[in-house]
Amino acid sequence: MRHLYLLITFVILATAVFAQKISLSKYKFGSVTQQDFAPKIYSIDSNAQAVILFDKGVATYVTDNADWFNIEYVYHKKIRILNKNQFDLATVEIPLYKGNNLEDKVDRIEAVTYNLENNVVVPTKMDKESVFNDKASKEYSIKKFTLPNLKEGCIIEYTYTIVSKNAYNLRSWYFQDKVPVLQSEYEITVPTLFDFIFLPGGYYDLKPETEQGFKAFNLLFNNGTGRSEVGVYRATTNHLKWSLADLKPMLKEKFTTTTSNYISKIEFQLRSLNYPEAPPKPYMSTWNELVTTLMKDEQFGADLSGKNNWMSDELNGILKGNDALNNAKSIFNYVRNNFTCTDYNALYLPENLKRSFSSKKGNVAEINLLLIAMLKKAQINADPVLLSTTDNGKAYEMYPLIKKFNYVVARVTINNKVYMLDATRKKLGFNYLPQYCYNGYGRLINDPPTLVNLLADSLTESKLTSIFISNSDDGKNLQGSFTSNLGYYESYNFREDTKDNEIDNYFKKIKDGFSYDITLTNNRLDSLKNPDEKMKIAYDFSFNLNEDIVYFNPLFGEAYKTNPFTAATRNYPVEMPYKTEEVIIVNMEIPKGYKVDEIPKSAKMKYNEDEGLFEYIVSKDANNIYLKCLLRFNKAVFSSEDYESLREFYGQIVKKQSEQIVFKKIK
């Protein structure tokens, strides 16, 4: 601050020289006419139930004779609501930061609903009593209001101002929404004292209009005599404006981790403070600096390097000999089975590890940092890994932006082999992470702080299903066995979704899924209670055929019945949770008294040469039919350019797997 105050004290008044001003938007608050109600359908989306006509934000640095900068945000939004299903757009929530004595203030809220009645635009203003406060968290509160007199076809408009004391944190801007947006603009005016990195997102081109200028700021400073005076700080400013038009809605489709990865947005990170006549002062730390800070932080890693003798008695009862891997498994099982996770979105400890150990519960950071502390106490190499879950969006690989991470897991190295552990899920095994952890890259909190590969492409899920069908000894029925060896994550999801008292109901649903009467016996769910193993689902069955013509799908219920890609187009990647290999083998004896009238033809399709493969191979002899169906993807994430061909590929799979064998009774 010394350099800044010197400049204020000796400032020479100068005439500000501005580049050509960026034109202000033509939209003004209250400028609603009959023509605005004319469209019944908008060309950007003929099925739209609501359209955001205009959305604008302006962020400006101000001082108002204070001792430091504030940021003033002015928001203005106008929406046409065509269907009552979108009335929720008229309820507005304003998140306000309230941590570290930097509480945001909101004022100048105006909100109006416009309806067209007898060709006259009739406004209904929201009264002040409609604005209320809603609790969100320790760090945030919410100001909330709902506009009045909502009718289908109405237009709502609102504006409000936020004054933030957090000068180091510019609010992000999202250009897209869940409904189409005709115009979205964001403007910022920032003194060059603050050097921000701009972090654009989405698939729209985000190139701002820019200009430089000067602005006088009245700042309160100490004149050296113990009294404060107001000085004028004339700063060069950067003015940037992002503007996009005709934005399609951002809706979550099948095989999407989170739309926040692809929604069009601009985010900001302060890199340095550039005081006059001084070298830049870094604000954003390096990864090495962040690791050092975290490992000294009492709310993160400080306890990991301590003696932690308070856990010795418990730990001695857990350890089994000197085998490091067996001891690591024992410690993991102890923490997983005895501690309850209360929050799956956390990086820090609310209390120390000793308190967490005693209470047997805590957030994800508490449980997995405790796991690491116990492993270290047992002389096992273990370190924290920060990551961002799929719902939280991707973290930036280059920049150490701690706010982008929301989860902590453990990385263990034993005999040069790496194991990834998360003890927060009761039904998750050793060396497995939940699927939501595979969202790009994590960051090892150690020296060096290397990237940890958590790409979906690093996972492969395999499934093998075998179906054997033969004639009964008396020739009156068909009987056989069904066995499906699940992949690990399908096994995990089954354990999570199926309770003990629902097992019988699960097999009843299988029985009800057949179009003919079938009897299931010897139902089995192997390894249901063992989270370290993959499951096997098996049952025996019998059924009879009485019709003269029988249509029979040999894949039972394993076929894809619908195409998972329903949208005609897609502007962001297809994110499968892992690479896959699904194999179905059918060995079927031709029913006695019947002949094969029709049988599906064999087919083979490659996707993008070696990225995917579908095979449907059928053969038969005098007594039997053999079928092998294979679907393999050698990658998990596909670009938006692949969407149309991927959709067609799945369409062919669904069509082929729906084909049936036709048996005709021998007369």
Secondary structure, 3 states (H helix, E strand, C coil): CHHHHHHHHCCCCCCCCCCCCCCCCCCCCCCCCHHHHCCCCECCECCCCEEEEEEEEEEEEECCCCCCCEEEEEEEEEEEECCHHHHHHHEEEEEEECCCCCCCEEEEEEEEEEEEECCEEEEEECCHHHEEEEECCCCEEEEEEECCCCCCCCEEEEEEEEEECCCCCCCCEECCCCCCEEEEEEEEEEECCEEEEEEEECCCCCCCEEEEEEEEEEEEEECCCCCEEEEEEEEEEEEEEEEEEEECCCCCCCCCCCHHHCCCEEEEEEEEECCCCCCCEECCCCHHHHHHHHHHCCCCCHHHHCCCHHHHHHHHHHCCCCCHHHHHHHHHHHHHHHCEEEECCCCCCCCCHHHHHHHCEEEHHHHHHHHHHHHHHCCCEEEEEEECCHHHCCCCCCCCCHHHCCEEEEEEEECCEEEEECCCCCCCCCCCCCHHHCCEEEEECCCCCCEEEECHHHCEEEEEEEEEEEECCCCCCEEEEEEEECCHHHHHHHHHHCCHHHHHHHHHHHHHCCCCCCEEEEEEEECCCCCCCCCEEEEEEEECCCCCEEEECCCCCCCCCCCCCCCCCCCCCEECCCEEEEEEEEEEECCCCEEEEECCCCEEEEECCCCEEEEEEEEECCCEEEEEEEEEECCCEECHHHHHHHHHHHHHHHHHHCCCEEEEECC
